[in-house]
Amino acid sequence: MSVFRLGLVGVGKIARDQHLAAIAATPGLELVATADPHARLDGVTDYRSLAAMLDAEPSLDGVAICTPAHLRHELASLALRRDKAVLLEKPPGATLAEIEDLRSLAAARGQVLFAAWHSRFAPGIATARAWLADKAVRAVAIRWHEDVRVWHPGQRWLWEAGGMGVFDPGINALSIATELLAPFFLRRATLEVPQNCQTPIAAALAFRTAAGVEIEADFDFRHEDPPCWQMRIDTAQGVLTLEEGGARLVIDGETLMEEPEREYPGVYAHFRDLLERGESDIDIAPLRHVADALMLGHRRAVAPFHD
């Protein structure tokens, strides 16, 4: 097996909580260096910028970019132009135009580009997809609630324009839905926006497939811990429920799978496979749905949010 040498760009909470252990646990991947102007890891060569890392480590095969979304386009463009593969944390960019530009650049350079929708790698997703393959879906209900103070403490950027607010976790639900269901389209949305914020703290979305299947999604950042990450899919042949973000799979009341969270090892195993094959995986459907909600949604002002 080939060993691919990686650099990690952005050493914040998600990198420390998920990426480091997943890289270490994935055969065929080696973390060589990090790039972050403000943070470093003990025992790993660190640089203040991606440019400095690429200059000093020309043998890198790829980089994983874990910075806030508004920084990713510039960083990914630099890496691709230096002929490095790129893994992008979700969302893969701040705008749809940025991601389309990266897709074109990766194709032109013959490089791997991977939009890492980590929730698609939850334990129950592949089994759910296989079970649904020959089923007639009748209705879908999504409830994605968590406590922002527990899961995103002090992250003020969430509430600024482009920070996505409750869509930061909500996009995880949309990444699962777009993996499991026929294409669907937004019909209406209500966004609850704190008076001192630019992004919603809660959202109610109504989608419909071309076949007329209704999909209702309820996202809320004000839910007391523990979180509720649940998706119920009613079909003509039974009811499938994903709980705990996809770690638990229930069909007609029977638990078929309940396993510990292991999304990021799946992300990096897939990235390694993409590197082996020289292929890209850059799906923008989840972010497109968020963009549609922010464009079409009716905004309702609610009480100010203070972390």
FIKOL-500914 format. One line per 10 residues: number of its first residue (from 1); their letters; for each residue x, y, z of N, C-alpha, C. Coordinates in steps of 0.1 Angstrom, whole numbers. Layout:
BEGIN
NUM = A = X,Y,Z,X,Y,Z,X,Y,Z | ...
This chain:
BEGIN
1 = MSVFRLGLVG = 8,-12,0,0,0,0,9,12,0 | 5,22,-8,12,35,-9,10,42,4 | 19,51,8,18,59,20,17,74,15 | 6,81,18,4,94,13,7,104,25 | 16,114,22,20,123,32,11,135,32 | 5,139,44,-5,149,44,0,161,53 | -5,173,50,-4,184,58,-18,188,63 | -19,193,75,-32,197,81,-32,212,83 | -42,219,77,-43,233,77,-54,238,86 | -50,244,97,-60,248,107,-60,238,118
11 = VGKIARDQHL = -56,242,130,-54,232,141,-64,237,152 | -77,238,148,-87,242,158,-94,230,164 | -106,233,169,-113,222,176,-116,210,168 | -121,212,156,-125,200,148,-113,192,144 | -102,198,141,-89,191,138,-85,183,150 | -85,189,162,-80,182,174,-90,171,178 | -103,174,177,-113,164,181,-114,152,172 | -112,154,159,-116,144,149,-104,140,139 | -99,150,133,-90,148,122,-77,140,126 | -71,145,137,-58,139,141,-59,124,144
21 = AAIAATPGLE = -69,120,151,-70,106,154,-74,98,142 | -82,103,133,-86,96,121,-74,94,112 | -66,104,110,-54,103,102,-45,92,107 | -43,93,120,-34,83,127,-39,69,126 | -52,67,125,-58,54,125,-60,48,111 | -57,56,100,-59,52,87,-46,47,80 | -45,34,77,-33,29,70,-31,36,57 | -19,39,54,-16,46,41,-16,61,42 | -18,66,54,-18,81,55,-7,84,66 | 0,95,64,9,100,74,8,115,76
31 = LVATADPHAR = 6,120,88,6,134,90,20,139,92 | 24,148,83,38,153,82,39,166,89 | 29,175,87,31,189,92,17,196,94 | 17,207,101,5,215,102,8,229,98 | -2,237,95,-1,251,92,-12,258,99 | -8,267,107,-18,275,115,-10,287,121 | -15,300,119,-7,311,124,-8,312,139 | -17,305,146,-20,307,160,-18,295,168 | -17,283,162,-17,271,170,-7,261,165 | -3,251,173,6,241,169,3,228,177
41 = LDGVTDYRSL = 8,217,172,7,204,179,21,200,183 | 21,194,195,34,189,200,38,177,192 | 50,176,188,56,165,181,53,165,166 | 47,176,160,45,177,146,51,190,141 | 58,189,130,64,201,124,53,211,121 | 55,223,125,44,233,123,50,245,115 | 40,251,107,43,263,99,33,273,102 | 36,286,100,27,297,102,17,299,91 | 19,293,79,10,294,68,11,282,59 | 1,280,51,1,269,41,13,272,31
51 = AAMLDAEPSL = 15,284,27,26,286,17,39,282,23 | 41,285,35,54,281,41,55,266,42 | 44,260,46,44,245,46,47,239,33 | 41,244,22,43,238,9,57,241,4 | 63,252,8,77,255,4,86,246,11 | 84,243,23,93,235,31,91,220,30 | 79,216,25,76,201,25,71,198,11 | 80,199,1,75,197,-13,70,182,-16 | 74,173,-7,69,159,-9,55,156,-4 | 48,166,1,35,164,6,26,159,-6
61 = DGVAICTPAH = 18,149,-4,8,145,-14,-5,153,-13 | -9,157,-2,-21,164,0,-23,172,13 | -33,180,13,-36,187,26,-51,186,29 | -53,186,42,-67,187,47,-69,201,53 | -79,207,48,-82,221,52,-93,222,62 | -90,226,74,-100,227,85,-102,241,91 | -100,251,83,-101,264,87,-116,268,86 | -120,280,91,-134,285,88,-136,286,73 | -148,284,69,-152,283,54,-147,294,46 | -147,307,51,-144,318,42,-129,318,38
71 = LRHELASLAL = -121,310,44,-106,309,41,-103,298,31 | -113,289,29,-109,276,22,-106,278,8 | -113,287,1,-111,288,-14,-97,292,-17 | -92,303,-10,-78,307,-13,-68,297,-9 | -70,290,2,-60,280,6,-61,268,-3 | -73,263,-7,-74,251,-16,-68,255,-30 | -71,267,-34,-65,271,-47,-50,270,-47 | -44,275,-37,-30,275,-36,-24,261,-36 | -31,252,-28,-26,238,-28,-28,231,-41 | -39,233,-48,-41,227,-61,-31,232,-71
81 = RRDKAVLLEK = -28,245,-70,-19,250,-80,-4,245,-77 | -2,241,-65,11,234,-62,10,219,-63 | 0,215,-70,-2,200,-73,-3,191,-61 | -11,196,-51,-14,188,-40,-29,185,-39 | -33,173,-36,-46,169,-33,-52,177,-22 | -65,178,-22,-72,187,-11,-84,180,-6 | -84,179,8,-96,175,15,-102,187,22 | -115,190,20,-121,202,25,-131,198,36 | -129,203,48,-140,201,59,-153,207,53 | -164,203,60,-176,209,56,-179,222,63
91 = PPGATLAEIE = -185,231,56,-189,231,42,-176,233,33 | -176,229,21,-163,230,13,-160,244,9 | -169,253,11,-165,267,7,-176,276,13 | -173,289,12,-183,299,17,-194,301,7 | -192,299,-6,-202,301,-16,-201,290,-26 | -212,288,-34,-213,278,-44,-203,281,-55 | -201,294,-58,-192,298,-69,-178,294,-66 | -174,295,-53,-160,291,-49,-158,277,-51 | -168,268,-48,-166,254,-50,-165,250,-64 | -174,256,-73,-173,253,-87,-160,257,-92
101 = DLRSLAAARG = -154,268,-88,-141,272,-92,-130,262,-88 | -131,257,-76,-122,247,-71,-123,234,-79 | -136,230,-82,-138,218,-90,-131,219,-104 | -133,231,-110,-127,233,-123,-111,233,-123 | -106,239,-112,-92,240,-110,-86,226,-108 | -92,218,-99,-88,204,-97,-88,196,-110 | -98,197,-118,-99,190,-130,-88,194,-140 | -85,207,-140,-75,212,-149,-61,208,-145 | -59,207,-132,-46,203,-127,-44,188,-126 | -55,180,-128,-55,166,-126,-53,162,-112
111 = QVLFAAWHSR = -59,170,-102,-57,167,-88,-70,163,-81 | -68,156,-70,-79,151,-62,-85,162,-54 | -98,163,-54,-105,173,-45,-116,166,-39 | -117,166,-25,-127,159,-18,-135,168,-8 | -148,169,-10,-156,176,-1,-161,166,10 | -156,167,22,-157,157,32,-170,159,40 | -181,154,35,-194,154,43,-193,143,53 | -188,145,65,-185,135,74,-197,127,78 | -209,133,79,-220,125,84,-224,114,75 | -220,115,62,-223,104,53,-215,91,56
121 = FAPGIATARA = -206,92,65,-198,81,69,-202,75,83 | -213,80,88,-218,74,101,-221,59,99 | -221,51,109,-222,37,108,-234,32,100 | -245,38,102,-258,33,96,-261,37,82 | -253,46,77,-257,53,64,-257,43,52 | -246,35,51,-245,26,40,-256,15,40 | -259,10,52,-270,0,53,-283,7,50 | -285,19,55,-298,26,52,-300,28,37 | -289,32,30,-290,34,16,-293,21,8 | -287,10,13,-290,-3,6,-305,-7,9
131 = WLADKAVRAV = -310,-5,21,-323,-9,24,-333,0,16 | -330,12,14,-340,21,7,-340,20,-8 | -330,13,-13,-327,13,-28,-340,9,-35 | -348,-1,-30,-359,-6,-38,-372,-2,-31 | -372,8,-22,-384,11,-14,-390,24,-20 | -403,25,-18,-411,37,-23,-412,46,-11 | -405,57,-10,-405,66,1,-418,74,0 | -424,76,12,-437,83,13,-436,97,20 | -427,97,30,-425,110,37,-412,109,45 | -406,121,48,-394,121,55,-395,133,66
141 = AIRWHEDVRV = -391,130,78,-391,140,89,-377,140,95 | -371,152,95,-357,154,100,-358,163,112 | -352,159,123,-351,167,135,-336,167,140 | -330,179,138,-316,180,141,-314,192,151 | -314,188,164,-313,198,175,-301,196,183 | -294,207,187,-283,206,196,-281,219,204 | -273,218,214,-270,230,222,-258,237,217 | -259,249,211,-247,255,205,-237,258,216 | -241,260,228,-231,264,238,-223,252,242 | -228,240,240,-220,227,242,-211,224,231
151 = WHPGQRWLWE = -217,225,219,-210,219,207,-201,230,200 | -205,243,202,-197,253,195,-194,265,205 | -188,262,216,-187,273,226,-177,284,221 | -182,297,222,-173,308,219,-170,310,204 | -177,303,195,-174,304,181,-182,315,175 | -178,327,177,-186,339,172,-188,339,157 | -178,333,150,-179,334,135,-192,327,130 | -198,318,138,-210,311,134,-221,321,132 | -221,333,139,-232,342,139,-230,354,129 | -218,354,123,-215,364,113,-220,360,99
161 = AGGMGVFDPG = -222,369,90,-226,366,77,-216,356,71 | -222,345,66,-214,334,60,-211,323,71 | -214,326,83,-211,315,94,-221,304,94 | -233,306,88,-243,296,87,-252,294,99 | -248,297,111,-256,295,123,-260,281,124 | -273,278,126,-278,265,128,-276,256,116 | -273,261,105,-270,253,93,-256,246,94 | -248,251,103,-235,244,105,-238,229,109 | -246,226,119,-250,212,121,-261,207,111 | -270,216,108,-281,212,99,-276,207,86
171 = INALSIATEL = -265,212,81,-260,207,68,-256,193,69 | -252,188,81,-249,174,82,-262,165,79 | -273,170,84,-286,163,81,-288,163,66 | -286,175,60,-288,176,45,-278,167,37 | -266,165,43,-257,157,36,-261,142,36 | -268,138,47,-273,124,48,-285,123,38 | -294,133,39,-306,132,31,-303,132,16 | -294,140,12,-290,140,-3,-283,127,-7 | -277,120,3,-271,107,0,-282,96,-1 | -293,97,6,-302,86,7,-314,87,-2
181 = LAPFFLRRAT = -318,100,-5,-331,102,-11,-330,107,-26 | -341,106,-33,-341,112,-46,-339,127,-45 | -335,134,-56,-334,149,-55,-346,155,-50 | -344,165,-42,-356,173,-36,-353,188,-37 | -364,195,-35,-363,210,-38,-371,217,-27 | -365,229,-23,-371,237,-13,-384,243,-17 | -394,242,-9,-407,249,-11,-409,261,-3 | -405,260,10,-406,271,19,-397,269,31 | -394,280,38,-385,280,49,-388,291,58 | -387,289,71,-387,299,81,-374,299,89
191 = LEVPQNCQTP = -368,310,90,-355,312,97,-357,321,109 | -353,316,120,-354,324,133,-340,330,135 | -338,343,134,-325,350,135,-325,358,147 | -315,356,157,-314,365,168,-311,379,164 | -317,388,172,-316,402,168,-302,408,167 | -292,401,174,-278,405,173,-270,397,164 | -276,389,156,-268,379,147,-272,381,133 | -264,375,124,-266,376,110,-271,362,104 | -271,352,112,-274,339,108,-285,332,117 | -292,323,112,-303,317,120,-299,308,132
201 = IAAALAFRTA = -307,309,143,-305,300,154,-314,288,153 | -324,289,144,-333,278,142,-339,279,128 | -343,268,122,-349,268,108,-359,257,106 | -370,260,100,-380,250,96,-380,250,81 | -378,238,75,-377,237,60,-387,227,55 | -393,230,44,-402,221,37,-397,218,23 | -394,206,20,-389,202,6,-399,193,0 | -397,191,-13,-406,181,-20,-397,175,-32 | -399,162,-34,-392,156,-45,-401,158,-58 | -395,154,-69,-402,155,-82,-414,146,-81
211 = AGVEIEADFD = -414,135,-74,-425,126,-73,-435,130,-62 | -433,141,-56,-443,146,-46,-441,142,-32 | -429,136,-29,-426,132,-15,-423,144,-7 | -430,146,5,-427,157,14,-416,154,23 | -406,164,25,-395,162,34,-395,175,43 | -397,172,56,-398,183,66,-385,182,74 | -378,194,76,-366,194,84,-367,205,95 | -364,202,107,-365,211,118,-351,212,125 | -344,223,123,-331,225,129,-332,235,141 | -325,233,152,-325,242,163,-313,241,171
221 = FRHEDPPCWQ = -307,253,174,-294,254,182,-297,256,196 | -310,256,201,-313,260,214,-317,248,223 | -314,236,218,-319,224,224,-309,220,235 | -314,217,247,-305,213,258,-299,199,255 | -287,197,259,-280,185,257,-287,173,265 | -288,161,260,-281,156,248,-288,160,235 | -280,160,224,-286,164,211,-296,154,206 | -304,159,196,-313,150,189,-310,151,174 | -303,141,169,-300,141,155,-307,129,149 | -319,131,143,-328,120,140,-334,123,126
231 = MRIDTAQGVL = -336,112,118,-342,112,105,-351,100,104 | -364,103,101,-374,92,100,-378,92,85 | -377,80,79,-381,79,65,-392,68,64 | -404,73,61,-416,64,59,-416,59,45 | -417,45,43,-418,40,30,-431,31,29 | -434,26,17,-445,17,16,-442,4,22 | -430,1,24,-425,-12,29,-420,-12,44 | -422,0,51,-418,1,65,-412,14,68 | -408,16,80,-402,28,85,-388,27,89 | -379,35,84,-365,35,87,-362,48,95
241 = TLEEGGARLV = -355,46,106,-351,57,115,-336,57,117 | -330,68,114,-316,70,118,-316,79,130 | -309,75,141,-307,82,153,-293,85,156 | -290,94,165,-277,97,169,-268,101,157 | -274,108,147,-266,112,136,-263,101,126 | -269,89,128,-267,78,119,-259,67,125 | -256,68,138,-249,58,145,-258,46,149 | -271,49,150,-282,39,153,-292,39,142 | -294,26,137,-304,24,126,-315,15,131 | -327,20,129,-339,12,134,-348,11,122
251 = IDGETLMEEP = -353,-1,120,-363,-4,109,-375,-11,115 | -387,-5,114,-399,-10,120,-398,-13,134 | -391,-5,142,-389,-6,156,-378,-15,161 | -372,-22,151,-361,-31,155,-347,-25,152 | -339,-24,162,-326,-18,160,-317,-28,153 | -312,-24,141,-304,-32,133,-289,-29,135 | -286,-17,139,-272,-13,141,-272,-2,151 | -262,-3,160,-260,7,170,-245,6,174 | -237,16,168,-223,15,170,-217,29,174 | -205,29,179,-199,42,183,-197,50,171
261 = EREYPGVYAH = -197,63,172,-194,72,161,-180,70,156 | -180,69,142,-167,66,136,-166,73,122 | -172,85,121,-173,92,108,-160,95,102 | -151,101,110,-139,106,104,-129,96,100 | -128,84,106,-120,73,100,-126,69,87 | -139,70,85,-145,67,72,-141,78,62 | -141,91,66,-137,102,57,-123,99,52 | -114,96,61,-100,95,57,-97,82,49 | -104,71,52,-103,59,44,-107,62,30 | -118,70,28,-123,74,15,-113,83,8
271 = FRDLLERGES = -107,92,15,-97,101,9,-85,93,5 | -81,84,13,-69,75,8,-73,68,-5 | -85,63,-5,-89,56,-18,-90,65,-30 | -94,77,-27,-94,87,-38,-80,90,-43 | -71,91,-33,-57,93,-37,-51,82,-45 | -55,70,-41,-50,58,-48,-55,58,-62 | -67,62,-64,-73,61,-78,-72,74,-86 | -67,85,-79,-66,98,-86,-79,104,-90 | -89,102,-81,-103,107,-84,-107,117,-74 | -117,126,-78,-123,136,-69,-137,132,-65
281 = DIDIAPLRHV = -141,138,-54,-155,136,-49,-159,149,-43 | -166,157,-51,-169,171,-48,-184,174,-50 | -193,169,-41,-207,171,-42,-211,184,-34 | -218,193,-41,-222,205,-35,-237,205,-31 | -244,194,-33,-259,194,-30,-262,199,-16 | -256,195,-5,-260,199,8,-258,215,9 | -248,220,4,-246,235,5,-256,242,-4 | -259,236,-15,-269,242,-24,-283,244,-16 | -286,234,-9,-299,235,-1,-298,246,10 | -287,247,16,-285,258,26,-287,272,19
291 = ADALMLGHRR = -280,273,7,-281,285,0,-295,288,-4 | -302,278,-8,-316,280,-12,-325,285,0 | -322,279,12,-329,283,24,-326,298,27 | -314,302,26,-310,315,30,-315,325,19 | -318,320,7,-323,329,-4,-338,330,-3 | -345,319,0,-360,319,0,-366,320,13 | -359,318,24,-364,317,37,-370,330,42 | -382,329,49,-388,340,56,-381,342,70 | -375,354,72,-368,356,84,-377,362,95 | -375,356,107,-383,361,119,-373,364,130
301 = AVAPFHD = -373,377,135,-364,381,145,-368,375,158 | -358,370,166,-360,364,179,-351,370,189 | -351,366,201,-343,372,212,-328,371,209 | -321,381,213,-306,381,210,-300,369,216 | -289,364,210,-281,353,215,-268,358,221 | -265,353,234,-253,356,240,-247,343,245 | -235,341,241,-228,328,244,-224,328,259
